[in-house]
Amino acid sequence: MSRIYAEKGCELLVFPAEFSIATGSKHWELLQRVRAVDNQVYVASASPARNSKGDYIVWGHSCVVDPW
């Protein structure tokens, strides 16, 4: 889907995203950067705020990356 948008001229892809506390530290930024590089576009990903008292704890980091 990202490739289709990039081919149609999008310069910024925006994703609502959520990673768990277990995988977020390892995959969150890496996957945003890969998506940007693969498609040569900017990528913005918004994550919900972390609630450490909830049943499911999210990584809770939003980010914006460029393709370089």
Stockholm file with secondary structure:
# STOCKHOLM 1.0

chainA/1-68         MSRIYAEKGCELLVFPAEFSIATGSKHWELLQRVRAVDNQVYVASASPARNSKGDYIVWGHSCVVDPW
#=GR chainA/1-68 SS CHHHHHHTTCSEEEEECCCBHHHHHHHHHHHHHHHHHHHTSEEEEECCCCCTTSSSCBCCCCEEECCC
#=GC SS_cons        CHHHHHHTTCSEEEEECCCBHHHHHHHHHHHHHHHHHHHTSEEEEECCCCCTTSSSCBCCCCEEECCC
//
